[in-house]
């Protein structure tokens, strides 16, 4: 019992002492509570300074736990931070490598694309050149074929002229080349000098001329006119062959004969009216630049020339309206018979 009294008395004395100490320092404690609030000696006195003892205890406990936890965890977090930094650096390096590889890939693809683009452009240009060359060759072939056809046509035309209807069907209805004829101006000219378009009396003019070899052609003198026997002359209201005219006298042949066609289909020589030369079929011919026998223009061919082993016995020129002067040739092989006239 006495012991209990002593203990209680002691506790009361200690409590009273603490209370008196606290009351003496309450002002300092209240002013510096933040400093003393987690001190175990002052924590029970929280109510004296207007604070909740339980809340203060919990806050101090949590603060102590956080401080201790931070002390314990900080090294670990530091290691995690270091690892995070390392991982970030590795990730940055990997990203840099990825970017570098992407740039390398893009650069390589760009180089490949540029190279293939250049190759494609080169191939396009090469293809264009090949197409142009093919077109040029086709045109050259076309031009060469045109020349071949021109020369072939000229040669065939010349051969057609040499062996054509004019040579095969005509008879020599001509005058001696020295026969005089009056022109439209009243002058006397030799028939050998007549040209296409020369005027004749009665508004007549020359439309064709013929120069022919007169060898062995039967000739007659009708007055002062030397003319072939087959030529038609006006006699008693009709045209008859000269050989049948009562005044016609046979004579020797002539070296060359001249025939003409006229606008009025007849003309006057001396005192007689003669019919002009009339071809069987329409008048035709070829231009003077057409070559015969290889390279000789037809306009330069003369009686007596030898073409393709055949002798030219006649040259012909025609004046056809709306066309240039047209030419024809007569050869011995193109005649129907060697003796074309028999009167």
C-alpha positions as CSV (number, residue, x, y, z in Angstrom):
1,X,0.0,0.0,0.0
2,X,2.8,2.4,0.9
3,X,4.6,1.5,-2.3
4,X,1.5,2.4,-4.3
5,X,1.2,5.6,-2.5
6,X,4.8,6.4,-3.2
7,X,4.5,5.5,-6.9
8,X,1.3,7.5,-7.3
9,X,2.8,10.4,-5.5
10,X,5.9,10.2,-7.6
11,X,3.9,10.2,-10.8
12,X,1.7,13.1,-9.6
13,X,4.9,15.0,-8.7
14,X,6.4,14.2,-12.1
15,X,3.2,15.2,-13.9
16,X,2.9,18.3,-11.9
17,X,6.5,19.2,-12.7
18,X,5.9,18.6,-16.4
19,X,2.8,20.6,-16.3
20,X,4.5,23.4,-14.5
21,X,7.4,23.2,-17.0
22,X,5.1,23.1,-19.9
23,X,3.1,26.0,-18.6
24,X,6.2,28.0,-18.1
25,X,7.4,27.2,-21.7
26,X,3.9,27.1,-23.4
27,X,4.5,30.5,-25.1
28,X,7.8,29.3,-26.6
29,X,6.3,25.9,-27.5
30,X,3.3,27.6,-29.3
31,X,5.6,29.9,-31.2
32,X,8.0,27.1,-32.3
33,X,5.5,24.3,-32.5
34,X,6.7,23.3,-36.0
35,X,10.1,22.6,-34.5
36,X,8.8,20.7,-31.4
37,X,5.8,19.0,-32.8
38,X,7.5,15.7,-33.6
39,X,9.6,15.7,-30.4
40,X,8.3,12.8,-28.2
41,X,8.6,14.9,-25.1
42,X,6.2,17.6,-26.6
43,X,3.9,15.4,-28.6
44,X,1.5,14.8,-25.6
45,X,1.3,18.6,-25.2
46,X,-0.2,19.2,-28.6
47,X,-3.5,19.9,-27.0
48,X,-2.0,22.8,-25.0
49,X,-1.1,24.7,-28.1
50,X,-4.4,24.1,-29.8
51,X,-3.4,21.1,-32.0
52,X,-5.0,17.8,-32.4
53,X,-2.7,15.3,-30.6
54,X,-3.8,12.3,-32.7
55,X,-3.5,14.2,-36.0
56,X,-0.1,15.5,-34.9
57,X,0.9,12.0,-34.0
58,X,-0.1,10.6,-37.3
59,X,1.6,13.4,-39.2
60,X,4.8,13.0,-37.3
61,X,4.6,9.2,-37.7
62,X,4.1,9.6,-41.5
63,X,6.9,12.1,-41.8
64,X,9.3,9.9,-39.9
65,X,8.3,7.0,-42.1
66,X,8.7,9.1,-45.3
67,X,12.1,10.3,-44.1
68,X,13.2,6.8,-43.3
69,X,11.7,5.4,-46.5
70,X,13.4,8.1,-48.5
71,X,16.7,7.3,-46.8
72,X,16.2,3.6,-47.6
73,X,14.7,4.0,-51.1
74,X,16.8,7.0,-52.4
75,X,19.8,4.7,-53.4
76,X,17.5,2.4,-55.1
77,X,15.7,5.3,-56.9
78,X,19.1,6.7,-57.8
79,X,20.0,3.4,-59.4
80,X,16.7,3.3,-61.2
81,X,17.3,6.9,-62.4
82,X,20.7,5.8,-63.6
83,X,19.2,2.8,-65.4
84,X,16.5,5.0,-66.8
85,X,19.1,7.4,-68.1
86,X,21.1,4.6,-69.6
87,X,18.0,3.1,-71.2
88,X,17.1,6.6,-72.5
89,X,20.6,7.0,-73.9
90,X,20.3,3.5,-75.5
91,X,16.9,4.4,-76.9
92,X,18.3,7.7,-78.2
93,X,21.2,5.9,-79.8
94,X,18.8,3.3,-81.3
95,X,16.6,6.1,-82.6
96,X,19.6,7.9,-84.0
97,X,20.6,4.6,-85.7
98,X,17.1,4.2,-87.0
99,X,17.1,7.7,-88.4
100,X,20.6,7.1,-89.8
101,X,19.4,3.9,-91.4
102,X,16.3,5.6,-92.7
103,X,18.4,8.5,-94.2
104,X,20.8,5.9,-95.6
105,X,17.9,4.0,-97.1
106,X,16.3,7.1,-98.5
107,X,19.7,8.3,-99.9
108,X,20.3,4.9,-101.4
109,X,16.8,4.7,-102.9
110,X,17.3,8.3,-104.1
111,X,20.6,7.4,-105.8
112,X,19.0,4.2,-107.3
113,X,16.0,6.2,-108.5
114,X,18.2,8.9,-110.0
115,X,20.4,6.3,-111.7
116,X,17.4,4.4,-113.1
117,X,15.8,7.7,-114.1
118,X,18.9,8.6,-116.0
119,X,19.0,5.2,-117.6
120,X,15.3,5.5,-118.5
121,X,15.8,8.9,-120.0
122,X,18.8,7.6,-121.9
123,X,16.8,4.6,-123.1
124,X,13.9,6.9,-124.1
125,X,16.3,9.1,-126.1
126,X,17.9,6.0,-127.6
127,X,14.4,4.7,-128.5
128,X,13.5,8.1,-130.0
129,X,16.7,8.1,-132.1
130,X,16.0,4.5,-133.3
131,X,12.4,5.6,-134.2
132,X,13.8,8.6,-136.1
133,X,16.4,6.5,-137.8
134,X,13.7,4.0,-138.8
135,X,11.5,6.8,-140.1
136,X,14.5,8.3,-142.0
137,X,15.3,4.9,-143.5
138,X,11.7,4.4,-144.5
139,X,11.7,7.8,-146.1
140,X,15.0,7.1,-147.9
141,X,13.6,3.8,-149.1
142,X,10.5,5.6,-150.2
143,X,12.5,8.2,-152.0
144,X,14.7,5.5,-153.6
145,X,11.7,3.5,-154.7
146,X,10.1,6.7,-156.1
147,X,13.3,7.3,-158.2
148,X,13.2,3.6,-159.3
149,X,9.6,4.0,-160.3
150,X,10.3,7.3,-162.0
151,X,13.2,5.8,-164.0
152,X,11.2,2.6,-164.7
153,X,8.1,4.6,-165.8
154,X,10.3,6.9,-167.9
155,X,12.0,3.9,-169.6
156,X,8.6,2.2,-170.1
157,X,7.1,5.4,-171.4
158,X,10.0,5.8,-173.8
159,X,9.6,2.2,-174.9
160,X,5.8,2.8,-175.3
161,X,6.5,5.9,-177.4
162,X,9.0,3.9,-179.5
163,X,6.6,1.1,-180.1
164,X,3.3,2.9,-179.5
165,X,0.2,3.5,-181.7
166,X,1.6,6.6,-183.3
167,X,4.5,4.6,-184.9
168,X,2.4,1.5,-185.7
169,X,-0.6,3.2,-187.3
170,X,0.6,6.3,-189.1
171,X,1.2,6.8,-192.8
172,X,3.6,9.4,-194.0
173,X,1.4,12.3,-195.1
174,X,4.1,14.9,-195.3
175,X,5.8,17.5,-197.4
176,X,9.5,18.0,-198.4
177,X,11.2,20.0,-195.6
178,X,12.1,22.8,-198.1
179,X,8.4,23.4,-199.0
180,X,7.5,27.1,-198.8
181,X,4.3,28.0,-196.9
182,X,2.8,31.5,-196.2
183,X,2.5,32.3,-192.5
184,X,-0.1,34.5,-190.9
185,X,2.0,37.6,-191.5
186,X,2.2,37.1,-195.3
187,X,5.8,35.9,-195.3
188,X,7.0,32.7,-197.0
189,X,8.8,30.3,-194.7
190,X,10.2,26.8,-195.0
191,X,8.0,24.1,-193.4
192,X,11.0,22.8,-191.6
193,X,11.2,26.1,-189.7
194,X,7.6,26.0,-188.5
195,X,7.1,26.0,-184.7
196,X,4.2,25.2,-182.4
197,X,1.8,28.1,-182.3
198,X,3.1,29.8,-185.5
199,X,0.2,31.6,-187.2
200,X,-1.1,30.7,-190.6
201,X,-3.6,32.5,-192.9
202,X,-7.3,32.6,-192.0
203,X,-6.7,32.7,-188.2
204,X,-5.1,29.3,-188.3
205,X,-2.1,28.2,-186.4
206,X,0.2,25.2,-185.9
207,X,-0.7,22.7,-183.2
208,X,1.7,19.8,-184.0
209,X,4.9,19.3,-186.0
210,X,6.4,16.1,-187.4
211,X,9.9,15.6,-188.7
212,X,10.3,12.2,-190.5
213,X,12.9,10.3,-192.5
214,X,11.7,10.5,-196.1
215,X,13.8,7.7,-197.5
216,X,11.8,5.4,-199.9
217,X,8.6,7.4,-199.3
218,X,6.8,7.9,-202.7
219,X,6.7,11.6,-203.5
220,X,4.7,13.7,-206.0
221,X,5.0,17.1,-207.5
222,X,1.7,19.0,-207.4
223,X,2.5,22.3,-209.1
224,X,5.6,23.5,-207.2
225,X,4.8,21.5,-204.0
226,X,6.6,18.3,-203.3
227,X,4.3,16.1,-201.2
228,X,3.8,12.4,-200.3
229,X,1.3,10.5,-202.4
230,X,-0.9,9.7,-199.4
231,X,-1.5,13.3,-198.3
232,X,-5.1,14.5,-198.8
233,X,-5.6,17.5,-201.1
234,X,-8.9,19.4,-201.9
235,X,-10.2,18.6,-205.4
236,X,-13.7,19.0,-206.7
237,X,-15.4,19.5,-203.4
238,X,-13.6,16.6,-201.6
239,X,-10.2,15.7,-200.1
240,X,-8.4,13.0,-202.2
241,X,-4.9,11.5,-202.0
242,X,-2.3,13.5,-203.9
243,X,-1.4,10.4,-205.9
244,X,-5.0,10.4,-207.3
245,X,-4.9,14.1,-208.3
246,X,-4.7,14.4,-212.1
247,X,-2.0,17.0,-211.9
248,X,0.3,15.0,-209.6
249,X,3.6,13.8,-211.1
250,X,5.7,11.2,-209.3
251,X,9.2,12.4,-208.3
252,X,12.2,11.2,-206.2
253,X,12.0,10.7,-202.5
254,X,13.2,13.4,-200.0
255,X,15.8,13.1,-197.3
256,X,13.4,14.5,-194.6
257,X,9.7,15.2,-194.5
258,X,7.7,17.7,-192.5
259,X,4.1,17.3,-191.4
260,X,1.9,19.6,-189.4
261,X,-1.4,19.7,-187.6
262,X,-3.4,22.9,-187.5
263,X,-6.2,24.5,-185.6
264,X,-8.6,24.4,-188.6
265,X,-7.5,20.9,-189.6
266,X,-6.4,22.2,-193.1
267,X,-4.0,24.7,-194.5
268,X,-2.9,26.3,-197.8
269,X,0.3,25.5,-199.6
270,X,0.8,27.2,-203.0
271,X,-2.6,27.2,-204.7
272,X,-3.9,24.0,-203.1
273,X,-5.7,23.3,-199.8
274,X,-4.2,20.3,-197.9
275,X,-5.7,18.4,-195.0
276,X,-3.3,18.3,-192.0
277,X,-1.9,15.1,-190.6
278,X,-4.5,13.2,-188.6
279,X,-3.5,10.6,-186.1
280,X,-5.5,7.5,-185.4
281,X,-6.9,8.1,-181.9
282,X,-6.4,11.0,-179.5
283,X,-3.3,13.1,-179.6
284,X,-0.9,12.3,-176.7
285,X,2.7,12.6,-175.7
286,X,5.2,13.0,-172.9
287,X,7.1,16.0,-171.5
288,X,10.4,16.9,-173.0
289,X,12.4,16.1,-169.9
290,X,11.4,12.4,-170.0
291,X,14.4,10.2,-170.7
292,X,14.5,7.5,-173.3
293,X,17.2,4.9,-173.8
294,X,18.6,5.4,-170.4
295,X,19.4,9.1,-170.0
296,X,18.6,11.1,-173.2
297,X,15.7,13.6,-172.9
298,X,13.1,13.0,-175.6
299,X,13.2,16.6,-176.6
300,X,16.8,16.2,-177.7
301,X,16.2,13.1,-179.8
302,X,16.7,13.7,-183.6
303,X,15.8,11.7,-186.7
304,X,18.5,9.1,-187.3
305,X,19.4,8.6,-183.6
306,X,19.7,5.0,-182.5
307,X,17.7,4.1,-179.3
308,X,17.7,0.6,-177.9
309,X,19.0,-0.9,-181.2
310,X,16.2,0.9,-183.1
311,X,16.6,3.9,-185.4
312,X,14.4,7.0,-184.9
313,X,12.7,7.8,-188.2
314,X,10.4,10.6,-186.8
315,X,10.0,13.1,-184.1
316,X,6.7,14.7,-183.0
317,X,5.7,17.7,-181.0
318,X,2.2,18.6,-179.9
319,X,0.6,21.8,-178.6
320,X,-2.2,20.6,-176.2
321,X,-4.2,23.2,-174.4
322,X,-3.5,23.5,-170.7
323,X,-0.4,21.3,-170.9
324,X,3.3,21.8,-171.7
325,X,4.7,20.9,-175.1
326,X,4.4,17.1,-175.5
327,X,6.8,14.9,-177.5
328,X,6.6,11.5,-179.3
329,X,9.0,9.4,-181.4
330,X,8.6,7.1,-184.4
331,X,11.0,4.2,-185.0
332,X,11.3,1.8,-187.9
333,X,10.2,-1.1,-185.6
334,X,7.0,0.8,-184.7
335,X,5.8,1.1,-188.3
336,X,3.1,-1.3,-189.6
337,X,5.1,-2.2,-192.7
338,X,8.5,-1.1,-194.1
339,X,6.8,0.5,-197.0
340,X,4.1,2.7,-195.4
341,X,2.7,4.1,-198.6
342,X,1.9,2.5,-202.0
343,X,0.4,4.8,-204.6
